[in-house]
């Protein structure tokens, strides 16, 4: 290993005395570069990859703005009149709801809030790397996180995983400061960050592994006698637990939840009693999945193409292999190990959702920073040639490598998907809103399977109702909703598939009036369930 790398990464950790950290011009450039990437297609409506979940959050934000700003009782559009839902702490949704109230509804606000949290993660990883290993390591880690295709894409999507990762890194940073300095303010900030991270998404509690290891490494057995540390973490865990207990009571009242208290996409009785068996998404692993080589090949491809890119993989591998003697390297190892264990514990969810791997990226980028530190060390570069020339050459090289890696990932066509935007669901939603009353209740079918509780058409039409997929729906379910809740309209964007796969549903719906939507493709169908029009020949 080159001497320059060793000298860079074995520097004594910084100590905080007055200001937390002086402003680093390199970090400002990295943040600006990262912001520019995250602003790509920032005005596009939620129609790209994972827009199902984004519209779920946008729906909650809209309800905050239009119904109530009570953050403890989020509401959704797919649960019928019983709108309160048991979900993670809706921090981003609430902030976006406030922006809706102040400036009017616009999906760009959901992207902007996520961009702020994403860049906050970049800054927090920089601060953590700088505090543990030195400024050059922090810059390298921040750089990779700023240009990672998955961090760029998900860092401008309206997903709760983005603030969860941000507050997790902040929690580890502030607990590090407390362990080194015993500053009460750092302990309070760490406890608040931990509580918010865990409430926003429960997997954030994994950051307790590096926090406790950090305390043990610094103080050995004495850390268990630090009452302030133990009380602070206990309070954070109590706050997290209190939120999910509160959510459980909401679930018992309304029966509506994301996959927290019941299997995903489950409606309460009596509607549930009328449905056919359907695909319910599970996050837990199966033996078949864990022994499937295709699963691991897919995950490795994601790391190579999407998360770290070839540049990041090479640097992270070198950092992992060549810097194991660096002070505090073991904390990064424990952090990564906790993430890997969570990865296997939720393997099925990991295979479905790329954003489930986001918590693994901060420790991975620190490995990269340990290896790439010389390229971000002004003194090391200056000792190799004319200072300005070497700085410029390093900046150009890094920018070129970043651009090549970003292009190699194919993130734009595969995930941003700019060509088909805006999606046809927006057009259908607008037309449905024009010909129906806001008080009318809807039943929608948008997916052949795995689509129960879809918010898409209901959100685009600005309506309330229920959403079922073709696997679950039955004529009895439609009749129940008509009889008990006076459901007025049936809407679908897969009418051709419905006719082919579920002729019983098509036959039942043929007895009701089809509402003409000018200019809509045949796959879209709006049926007025309040107007019976029996087909010819019906007795």
Secondary structure, 3 states (H helix, E strand, C coil): CCHHHHHHHCCCCCCCCCCCCCCCHHHHHHHHHHHHHHCCCCCCCCCCCCHHHHHHHHHHHHHHHHCCCCCCCCECCCECCCCECECCCCHHHHHHHHHHHHHCCCCHHHHHHHHHHHHHHHHHHHHHHHHHHCHHHHHHHHHHHHHCHHHHHHCCCCCHHHHHHHHHHHHHHHHHHHHHHCCHHHHHHHHHHHHHHHHHCHHHHHHHHHHHHHHHHHHHHHHHHCHHHHHHHHHHHHHHHHHHHHHHHHHHHHCCECCCCCCCCCCCCCHHHHCCCCCCCCCCCCHHHHCCHHHHHHHHHHHHHHHCHHHHHHHHHHHHHHCCCCCCHHHHHHHHHHHHHHHHHCHHHHHHCHHHHHHHHHHHHHHHHHHHHHHHCHHHHHCCCCHHHHHHHHHHHHHHHHHHHHHHCCHHHHHHCCCCCCCHHHHHHHHHHHHCCCCCEEEEECCCCCCCCCCHHHHHHCCEEEEECCCCCCHHHHHHHHHHHCCCEEEECCHHHHHHHCHHHHHHHCCEEEECCCCCCCCCEEEEEEEECCCCCCC
